[in-house]
Amino acid sequence: MEEHARALAAYGGEVWRRGLATAAVLALLAATVFVGQSVLQAWNERHLRVFHPIAGLDYERPQVDVAATTPDNPVPMAFQKISANDAYRYNASVPVVSGALATARPFFLPVMAGVSSERALYCLTAAVYYEAASESAAGQQAVAQVVLNRVRHPAFANSVCGVVFSGSQRATGCQFTFTCDGAMARRPSIAGWARARSVAQAALNGYVYPGVGTATHYHTLWVAPYWSPSLTKVANIGAHTFYRWKGGNGLPAAFTSRYAGFEPAPTPGGQAEVVLAAAVPAPVEVLEVTPAKSTLPPPQEAASIPAPPIIPAPLPTVVVEEAPVVAAPPPPQVLVENDRPRRRIAKPSW
């Protein structure tokens, strides 16, 4: 009897242990399912926040990953097919990154032979003018800073003109829209070009605009590029939103490219002269007026002797004639001196 009781107790303990193990496995399975659903839900929510931040807007996933950018394969400038107002609402819904921005290193354009220095200044001036002519000083400096940040990043060309005109031979490949949308056919204003040139010159001489940090991308507030969700938003300045690469690619340590030391022709076909003629304002012609030859005697050689005063030309002589007397010939004319300019007056006959 006692052996039966002991066997029954042992069997009951084994069942209890197996039940606990089964319960543990089921609990672990349930936890795994719960965690998986939570992760999936979080991913879906992130996708909705990135691509569907506003109810009613139909966003598409990016066709090309911005991380695939290389100097020879720029990401196409494709935009979401939404209205300008919806794009503005979407851009406003994306928060700016918190915390201080890392400051880019200053860029100093080296002394180069030939036309490379002029090309670098021209290309950066064109970018500042055509991208931000109506912006404030900060807005123009931010555009110039993005160009120079790209020059130093391995994902882009390592020259100023190479960055600005990257992909300009393709309708959807240009990185700065003014290089492929016909904007350069319009002659810029002289004052606006001079203002943009001063901003570009300062940037090439080492000025760093800290408001965008290491930003390498930007777009206007009224468009929504496919690539914007792949980057970190760092600032809104004027009519532009600025971004940097996510993770380590957006930190100063990733900007390792060395400047090429020369500048290519600022157009895909090498037609630099054509673009320069169309984009650079025509010089203002200054007419030199040759002064009339002075009739005054030459000035004295001694510096202490003042130059002779300028005497105004006398008024023209006025002759007043009296009617002649028939009985006698007219008397001779007499000059009368007074404080007015000389004039010849006939003496009356009475």
C-alpha positions as CSV (number, residue, x, y, z in Angstrom):
1,M,0.0,0.0,0.0
2,E,2.7,2.3,0.9
3,E,4.6,1.5,-2.3
4,H,1.4,2.3,-4.3
5,A,1.1,5.7,-2.6
6,R,4.8,6.4,-3.3
7,A,4.3,5.5,-6.9
8,L,1.2,7.7,-7.2
9,A,3.0,10.6,-5.6
10,A,6.0,10.2,-7.9
11,Y,3.6,10.1,-10.9
12,G,1.8,13.2,-9.7
13,G,5.1,15.0,-9.3
14,E,6.2,14.1,-12.8
15,V,2.9,15.3,-14.2
16,W,3.4,18.6,-12.3
17,R,6.8,19.1,-13.6
18,R,5.8,18.4,-17.1
19,G,2.9,20.8,-16.8
20,L,5.2,23.5,-15.5
21,A,7.5,22.9,-18.5
22,T,4.7,23.0,-20.9
23,A,3.3,26.2,-19.3
24,A,6.8,27.7,-19.5
25,V,7.1,26.8,-23.2
26,L,3.7,28.3,-23.9
27,A,4.5,31.4,-22.0
28,L,7.7,31.8,-23.9
29,L,5.9,31.3,-27.2
30,A,3.3,33.8,-26.2
31,A,5.9,36.3,-25.2
32,T,7.7,35.8,-28.6
33,V,4.5,36.3,-30.5
34,F,3.8,39.4,-28.4
35,V,7.3,40.9,-28.9
36,G,7.1,40.1,-32.6
37,Q,3.8,41.8,-33.0
38,S,5.1,44.8,-31.0
39,V,8.1,45.1,-33.3
40,L,6.0,44.7,-36.4
41,Q,3.6,47.3,-35.1
42,A,6.4,49.7,-34.2
43,W,7.9,49.3,-37.7
44,N,4.5,49.9,-39.3
45,E,4.0,53.0,-37.2
46,R,7.4,54.2,-38.1
47,H,6.6,53.7,-41.8
48,L,3.4,55.6,-41.3
49,R,5.2,58.4,-39.5
50,V,7.7,58.6,-42.3
51,F,5.6,58.1,-45.4
52,H,2.1,58.9,-44.1
53,P,2.5,61.5,-41.4
54,I,-0.8,63.2,-42.3
55,A,-4.1,61.4,-42.7
56,G,-5.3,61.5,-46.3
57,L,-1.9,61.8,-47.9
58,D,-0.8,58.9,-50.1
59,Y,3.0,58.5,-49.9
60,E,5.0,55.9,-51.8
61,R,8.1,54.1,-50.7
62,P,11.5,55.4,-52.0
63,Q,12.3,54.0,-55.4
64,V,16.1,54.5,-54.9
65,D,17.9,54.4,-51.5
66,V,19.7,57.6,-50.9
67,A,22.6,55.6,-49.4
68,A,23.4,54.4,-52.9
69,T,24.7,57.8,-53.8
70,T,28.1,57.9,-55.5
71,P,29.9,60.6,-57.5
72,D,29.1,58.7,-60.7
73,N,25.6,57.6,-59.7
74,P,23.7,60.5,-58.1
75,V,20.3,59.7,-56.7
76,P,17.5,60.9,-59.1
77,M,15.7,64.0,-58.0
78,A,12.2,62.3,-57.9
79,F,9.4,63.8,-55.7
80,Q,6.3,62.4,-54.2
81,K,3.2,63.1,-56.4
82,I,1.4,65.4,-54.0
83,S,0.5,69.0,-54.1
84,A,2.7,71.8,-52.9
85,N,0.4,72.5,-49.9
86,D,0.5,68.8,-48.9
87,A,4.3,68.7,-49.3
88,Y,4.5,71.8,-47.0
89,R,2.3,70.1,-44.4
90,Y,4.4,66.9,-44.6
91,N,7.7,68.8,-44.2
92,A,6.4,70.7,-41.3
93,S,5.3,67.4,-39.6
94,V,8.9,66.0,-39.6
95,P,10.7,67.2,-36.4
96,V,14.2,68.7,-36.4
97,V,16.8,66.7,-34.7
98,S,17.5,67.7,-31.1
99,G,20.8,68.6,-29.6
100,A,23.8,70.7,-30.9
101,L,24.9,70.2,-34.5
102,A,28.5,69.1,-35.3
103,T,30.4,71.9,-36.9
104,A,32.0,71.3,-40.3
105,R,35.7,72.0,-40.8
106,P,36.5,75.2,-42.7
107,F,37.3,74.9,-46.4
108,F,40.2,76.9,-47.9
109,L,40.4,77.0,-51.7
110,P,44.1,76.5,-52.6
111,V,45.9,78.6,-55.1
112,M,45.6,76.9,-58.4
113,A,47.0,77.6,-61.9
114,G,44.8,78.3,-64.9
115,V,41.1,78.9,-64.5
116,S,40.3,76.5,-61.7
117,S,40.1,79.2,-59.0
118,E,37.7,81.2,-61.2
119,R,35.7,78.1,-61.9
120,A,35.3,77.2,-58.3
121,L,34.1,80.7,-57.4
122,Y,31.8,80.8,-60.4
123,C,30.2,77.4,-59.6
124,L,29.6,78.2,-55.9
125,T,28.3,81.7,-56.8
126,A,25.9,80.1,-59.3
127,A,24.6,77.6,-56.7
128,V,24.0,80.3,-54.2
129,Y,22.4,82.7,-56.7
130,Y,20.1,80.2,-58.5
131,E,19.2,78.3,-55.4
132,A,18.8,81.1,-52.9
133,A,18.8,84.5,-54.6
134,S,15.8,85.7,-52.6
135,E,17.0,84.2,-49.3
136,S,18.5,86.0,-46.3
137,A,22.3,86.0,-45.7
138,A,21.8,82.9,-43.5
139,G,19.9,81.1,-46.3
140,Q,22.6,81.7,-48.8
141,Q,25.4,80.8,-46.5
142,A,23.6,77.5,-45.7
143,V,23.5,76.6,-49.4
144,A,27.2,77.3,-49.8
145,Q,28.0,75.2,-46.7
146,V,26.1,72.2,-48.1
147,V,28.1,72.4,-51.4
148,L,31.4,72.5,-49.5
149,N,30.3,69.7,-47.2
150,R,29.6,67.5,-50.2
151,V,33.1,68.3,-51.6
152,R,34.5,66.6,-48.5
153,H,32.2,63.6,-48.4
154,P,33.1,60.4,-50.3
155,A,29.6,60.0,-51.7
156,F,30.1,63.1,-53.9
157,A,32.6,64.7,-56.3
158,N,35.6,66.2,-54.7
159,S,35.5,69.5,-56.5
160,V,33.1,72.5,-56.3
161,C,32.0,72.4,-59.9
162,G,31.8,68.6,-59.8
163,V,29.4,68.8,-56.9
164,V,27.2,71.6,-58.3
165,F,26.9,70.1,-61.8
166,S,26.7,66.5,-60.8
167,G,24.1,64.7,-62.9
168,S,23.2,67.8,-64.9
169,Q,23.4,65.9,-68.2
170,R,20.3,64.0,-67.0
171,A,16.8,65.4,-66.6
172,T,16.2,63.6,-63.3
173,G,19.8,63.2,-62.1
174,C,20.9,66.8,-61.4
175,Q,21.6,67.4,-57.8
176,F,20.9,71.1,-58.1
177,T,17.8,71.7,-60.2
178,F,19.0,74.9,-61.7
179,T,21.7,73.0,-63.7
180,C,19.2,71.1,-65.7
181,D,15.9,73.0,-65.7
182,G,16.9,75.9,-68.0
183,A,17.2,78.4,-65.1
184,M,20.7,79.4,-66.2
185,A,19.3,80.8,-69.5
186,R,18.0,83.8,-67.5
187,R,20.6,86.4,-66.9
188,P,21.0,87.2,-63.2
189,S,20.7,90.7,-61.8
190,I,24.0,92.4,-61.2
191,A,23.3,93.2,-57.5
192,G,22.1,89.7,-56.8
193,W,25.1,88.1,-58.5
194,A,27.5,90.3,-56.5
195,R,25.7,89.4,-53.3
196,A,25.9,85.7,-54.0
197,R,29.6,86.0,-55.1
198,S,30.5,87.6,-51.8
199,V,28.9,84.7,-49.9
200,A,30.7,82.2,-52.1
201,Q,34.0,84.0,-51.7
202,A,33.7,84.0,-47.9
203,A,32.9,80.3,-47.9
204,L,35.9,79.4,-50.1
205,N,38.1,81.5,-47.7
206,G,37.2,79.4,-44.7
207,Y,33.9,80.8,-43.4
208,V,31.8,78.0,-41.8
209,Y,28.1,78.5,-41.4
210,P,27.2,76.6,-38.2
211,G,23.4,76.6,-38.7
212,V,23.4,73.4,-40.8
213,G,26.3,71.5,-39.4
214,T,27.3,68.7,-41.6
215,A,24.2,68.8,-43.8
216,T,24.6,67.4,-47.3
217,H,21.0,67.7,-48.6
218,Y,18.3,70.3,-48.7
219,H,15.1,71.0,-50.6
220,T,12.3,73.7,-50.7
221,L,9.4,73.4,-48.3
222,W,6.9,72.8,-51.1
223,V,8.4,69.5,-52.4
224,A,8.7,66.1,-50.8
225,P,11.7,64.1,-52.3
226,Y,11.7,60.3,-52.0
227,W,15.1,60.5,-50.2
228,S,14.1,62.8,-47.4
229,P,12.8,60.1,-45.0
230,S,16.2,58.4,-45.3
231,L,18.1,61.3,-43.8
232,T,18.0,63.3,-40.5
233,K,16.4,66.7,-40.6
234,V,18.7,69.3,-39.0
235,A,17.3,72.8,-39.8
236,N,14.7,74.9,-41.5
237,I,16.2,78.1,-42.9
238,G,14.1,80.4,-45.0
239,A,12.4,78.4,-47.7
240,H,14.6,75.3,-47.4
241,T,14.8,72.2,-45.2
242,F,18.3,70.8,-44.5
243,Y,19.4,67.2,-43.9
244,R,22.5,65.2,-43.0
245,W,23.3,61.5,-43.4
246,K,22.0,59.2,-40.6
247,G,24.5,57.6,-38.2
248,G,28.2,57.8,-38.6
249,N,28.0,59.0,-42.2
250,G,26.7,62.3,-41.0
251,L,29.4,62.9,-38.5
252,P,32.6,65.0,-39.2
253,A,34.8,61.9,-39.1
254,A,33.1,60.7,-42.3
255,F,34.1,63.7,-44.4
256,T,37.4,62.3,-45.5
257,S,37.7,63.3,-49.2
258,R,40.6,65.4,-50.2
259,Y,40.0,68.3,-52.5
260,A,40.8,67.4,-56.2
261,G,43.1,70.5,-56.6
262,F,41.4,71.5,-59.9
263,E,38.0,72.3,-61.2
264,P,36.3,70.7,-64.3
265,A,34.4,72.7,-66.8
266,P,31.1,73.7,-65.1
267,T,28.9,71.9,-67.6
268,P,28.5,68.3,-68.7
269,G,29.5,69.0,-72.3
270,G,32.5,71.3,-71.4
271,Q,30.6,74.4,-72.6
272,A,31.9,76.5,-69.9
273,E,32.1,79.6,-72.0
274,V,28.4,79.3,-73.1
275,V,27.2,79.0,-69.5
276,L,29.4,81.8,-68.3
277,A,28.1,84.1,-71.1
278,A,24.5,83.3,-70.2
279,A,24.8,83.4,-66.4
280,V,27.4,86.1,-65.5
281,P,25.9,89.6,-65.7
282,A,27.1,91.8,-68.5
283,P,29.6,94.4,-67.3
284,V,28.2,97.9,-66.9
285,E,29.8,100.2,-69.4
286,V,31.2,103.3,-67.9
287,L,31.5,106.2,-70.3
288,E,34.5,108.4,-69.7
289,V,33.8,112.1,-70.3
290,T,36.8,114.0,-71.5
291,P,36.7,117.4,-69.8
292,A,36.8,120.5,-72.0
293,K,40.2,122.0,-72.6
294,S,40.8,124.8,-70.2
295,T,41.8,128.2,-71.5
296,L,43.3,129.3,-68.2
297,P,47.0,129.6,-67.8
298,P,48.8,126.5,-66.3
299,P,48.9,126.5,-62.5
300,Q,52.0,127.6,-60.7
301,E,54.6,125.0,-59.9
302,A,54.8,126.0,-56.2
303,A,52.3,124.1,-54.2
304,S,51.8,127.0,-51.8
305,I,50.4,129.3,-54.5
306,P,46.7,128.7,-55.0
307,A,45.4,128.1,-58.5
308,P,43.9,131.1,-60.2
309,P,40.1,131.5,-59.7
310,I,37.8,130.4,-62.5
311,I,36.3,133.5,-64.1
312,P,32.9,133.0,-65.7
313,A,32.6,134.0,-69.3
314,P,31.2,137.5,-69.8
315,L,27.6,138.0,-71.0
316,P,27.2,138.8,-74.7
317,T,27.5,142.5,-75.6
318,V,24.1,144.2,-76.1
319,V,24.0,147.1,-78.5
320,V,21.0,149.5,-78.1
321,E,20.5,151.7,-81.1
322,E,18.6,154.9,-81.1
323,A,16.7,156.1,-84.2
324,P,19.0,158.5,-86.1
325,V,18.2,162.2,-86.3
326,V,17.6,163.4,-89.8
327,A,19.1,166.8,-89.3
328,A,22.4,165.7,-88.0
329,P,24.5,162.5,-88.2
330,P,24.4,160.3,-85.1
331,P,26.9,161.1,-82.4
332,P,29.8,158.7,-81.7
333,Q,29.1,155.9,-79.3
334,V,30.5,156.1,-75.7
335,L,31.3,153.2,-73.4
336,V,29.6,153.6,-70.0
337,E,31.3,151.9,-67.0
338,N,29.2,150.4,-64.2
339,D,29.1,147.4,-62.0
340,R,27.2,145.4,-64.7
341,P,28.9,143.7,-67.6
342,R,29.9,146.2,-70.3
343,R,27.5,147.1,-73.0
344,R,27.6,149.7,-75.7
345,I,25.0,152.5,-75.1
346,A,24.4,155.4,-77.6
347,K,24.4,158.9,-76.2
348,P,21.1,160.6,-76.6
349,S,20.9,163.6,-79.0
350,W,19.4,166.1,-76.5
